[in-house]
Amino acid sequence: MMKKNDSNFLVYGLVIGGILSAGLVIFLSSRFINKSNRLKRERKLKFYEGIDDIFDESGKSNPGDDNRLDKETENGIINELFSRSNSD
């Protein structure tokens, strides 16, 4: 049989271990959430930068008439991009 003193140490150890493990879980989960939010923002910015590159009228190269998008095609592409459901 355990002495009364030994059982107190066991209870104290369990309480302190629970507090430490809860702190570790909170720390790691906050890092994961911050990282995932940052990656989500970067993907969103890349998406909009890509759209800007597609429809930039003053691009670095002067496209010929065969490469230019007419207004109807441009609107169709925009509608297609924004009508898709967002998976994130």
Order of alpha helices (4+ residues) and beta strands (2+ residues): alpha-alpha
